[in-house]
Amino acid sequence: MQIDRAAIFRFGKLADRTVDFAPGINIVYGKNEAGKTTLHAFLTAMLFGLEKGRGRAKGTEGYLRYEPWHAPSYYSGALQFSVGGRPFYLERNFYSKEKTDYLRNELDGEELSVGFGDLTMLLGGVSKDSYASTYDITQAGAATGNQMVKILAEYLAQASDGSDSGVTVAEAAASLNARKRELQQEQRRADEEREARLKELRLEKELLEQECEGIRESIEKYEAMQREFGTGSSMENISRNSRENQEYEAHYADDESGIHARYHEQTGSTEDWQPEKTGYILSFFAILIAIILFGFKVYITPALFWTGELAALAIALFSAIRQYKKNQNRAKLQAASMQAEQLRKLREQEVMEAQMQQKKRLADQMLTEWKDSLWEKENRLFNLEEEITRQGVQS
């Protein structure tokens, strides 16, 4: 869009004024209070209209500021502009009681409607707010040198973008800087979280390595014990002892030699077992008395002699038989006692064998559990090392 001419009928201090514009950038200059700001406000009002405010705001807004107090009905003007090489004519009456607008295509004379958006379409859909933030250089344009260059660059950038966002380059730069700071803060937080995670992973890795080392040592010790003593050697020794104990009764007979052998094994003595001899001694004395009576039979009556002889012989025989049976019973009791003791030892060894077998099963089970636990921990270590490497690459 190119503004060609502005005709001011009545607008503020300007009345019956015509201002022509050349293609490209136009600079309006003049002394203070010459009407530069009024012309700027007039152009904006022509393009986007001028509404009268209500309430407290109506005393400070633009309508009352530029309304000609002596002739309000002439509060109006016209604008000639071209869009795409086609000329248009726009006329507005800003007076609130007689408000009118007129838009015409001067090439073919077609009358257009401002109310139905024809003017907005010719403006490229630019709203008043967007215009104010792009094309409309306000009093800040009084800046010179580098400031003027910066302001013009902002407006040109907004104009070339053609957007209706109403955001200036400075605002966009400020927003980008704010977003940049947010991203930097997020990055710092992410770095801190990653570093904390790395510390946790390294600590877990160190603890797992210590646990794995302890399990390996336990497995090595147990397997070394198995190699040293041989698998099941203790069980075989106990079983062999049990078989020897079971053969004990068959090996020793119940005769006197067997009794002596059991006696030697039971007591650890090198002397043979000696049976009791009290009955035999009594028999000896009884026989001795019978012999003495026989020597003195000439001095005693026959009846007394035979009575004494028979009594002495009876006592000797009875004592000898009784002592023999007693010794036999004692030998049997001694043998039974030894057998009972041997059976007790056998049962103790069998119990010990069962206990050792149970301990071996438990030890084998524990060894299996150790190996399974070691396998799991080594897998976890491998995953930890990969994650630590990945976290390190990301940082």
Helices and strands as residue ranges (DSSP letters): E 2-11, E 14-20, H 36-48, G 55-59, H 62-66, G 72-74, E 76-83, E 86-93, E 100-105, E 111-112, H 118-122, H 128-133, G 139-142, H 145-161, H 169-229, H 233-246, H 248-251, H 256-267, H 278-295, G 297-299, H 302-394
